[in-house]
Amino acid sequence: MSSFNIPNIYDFQDYRDFLKAWFEYKKGTSDYWSYGLWARKLGLKTTSALTMVIKKDRHAGPKMVDKFLDYFELSSDSENYFKELVRLNKLTKDDPKLLVMLTENSGSEQSTKGDLVFQWLAYTIREMTHLKDFKPEWDYILSRLRPQVEISQVQELLEKLVQKEILTSEYKVTNKVIAPEGAINPKEVQSYHDSIMELTKKALPVSPKERIFTSSTISISKSDVEKAQKLIRDFQVEFGKLNESKPGDEVYLFNMQFFPLTK
């Protein structure tokens, strides 16, 4: 009897990892399974069209996405999750930081305590390595931080960032990014956003010349809520392109909320 488990779409933050896991599952349970057979079942003209997506050499186009959905016969919620994964993987250029928002409704309760992806300070330290005057010393990092943190926090995160190869032993950034480790626990997502809210409150006394606090209260039709969410996510991706100008002078936090006030 095979020990291979059917992949759960909600355990993935990259749809291509789900596709790869599905292929391995089928290969482990069916001796005849191959990329060529799967491509034919999907109605693709070439096998390479499938393998290039799974190997992350390209993204699936709209027609291929529809073929995957027809093949998997997912539930309505799972289908929406799959399509959203495709969209966000494309928009974010596979940046896991921007995928966290997507996992809040995954329903997974797997523990991710200690995961770097839920620690604002981990992102901050990584971005600090791009500063013009950066020094690979924990006391430098501590002196540049506005929020007060314990020395032990900085030391522990530096150790983890090096261990995960996000930073080198000389505290130089690598091509790796801070990514989720396994399935996402919604409670950890909430805890992460709580910490961001605390940082926001502490930033209120900062000079308006250095920060922007703004909000709008609007009435909106239910049919436009999804459109509004897409606009916000697309803007975040475009805004993130400012990060491409390195080295920097300061590290900033950009945060957005959009939620209902009525029911």
Secondary structure, 3 states (H helix, E strand, C coil): CCCCCCCCHHHCCCHHHHHHHHHHHHHHHCCCCCHHHHHHHHCCCCHHHHHHHHCCCCCCCHHHHHHHHHHHCCCHHHHHHHHHHHHHHHHCCCCHHHHHHHHHHCCCCCCCCCCHHHCHHHHHHHHHCCECCCCCCHHHHHHHCCCCCCHHHHHHHHHHHHHCCCECCCCCECCCCCCCCCCCCHHHHHHHHHHHHHHHHHCCCCCCCCCCCCCCCCCCCHHHHHHHHHHHHHHHHHHHHHHHCCCECCCCCCCCCCCCCCC
